[in-house]
């Protein structure tokens, strides 16, 4: 992470700690980027003074960075194909053209967009493993290496989740066309996973986990093996899977596996806190209760789910059951955690004709309640055992801009509410990720070059992105 200033001592006028807001605190940070101490600030000299409200960085638990190239380009009406599956065809067409250089350029740009808006760690659900047509690159982890490199340049921590994608449906058809880029046998996959593990080893800003694309893309035996691998061979690393995003996916699952996707996972696999169920949009009451009891994190991506017309996850009921969730930018139509949380709450308000729903009755500020859950659930899904601004946790801090006209003259909680529900521009002034100052005065040192490279990539790709 050369190029970013290391912060060892930061003084915060208002900071969000486990037991509430505290004033005039000194946060001390180890050279490796973890919080060493938090306590009242004295007269000690500091590297940085933050006068706006300081909150933990937000984890982005579900990203496909390459889809940033397509964001905003799929809004033309195509009769008969204006649904998730029509969008997927377009996305696949775009995937066909992406080279390793392209992936690195696109990922660098979107990772910088993320970190500027308050995400400090991103879990990349990575399935674009091979060359077009399915040929292997000379280095089997070539695409993974490009993602590590892009994240280093952006200063965001990366949790890389190589995805097992073996079949093209619940009936275990072979992958066709562009899907061949995603294909791995279980044996190939475990080799790739080992390479990813080695690349992440010992680095605080790198993590890794397992992922299966979906129940339609892997066989039940593969899933059971991977669950064991996560639990035994990799000491409980995260395990992510897409579930129940589409109604016809639920129907096919019932027809071929005899149960709804979440129900099947909760009955057949010993799911627990390691697991992240991405989307889980279409669930029964029994499934909601089973997810809450097992401790899985539901990965919600509200702007993508809205964009694709997926449906509405019953977030208010899930939170009332004590269920855990985090948020993700998924298809990259939005890189702003505040907008994800706003839409998550607004979906419930529009459904129930009431306000302040994704929170408990003893909580007071909706913004605080949403951020608290996104940080806790997102950290869990990223394999982080400590969450928030606490000793031993990664030093990921974001400062809300005290001079933004939408946040100024408010208490810290009111500013947090305003960030989620009122701010229309980027209201993050400073971002510290793993103890490095990555965003200063709302700017990232690499953004101009990264944007230029991204636009050059896009120029080259555009003709091939959309027919
Ligand atoms: Zn996804």
Boltz pocket constraint, residues with backbone or C-beta under 6 A from the ligand:
constraints:
  - pocket:
      binder: B
      contacts: [[A, 62], [A, 64], [A, 125], [A, 242], [A, 278], [A, 330]]
      max_distance: 6.0
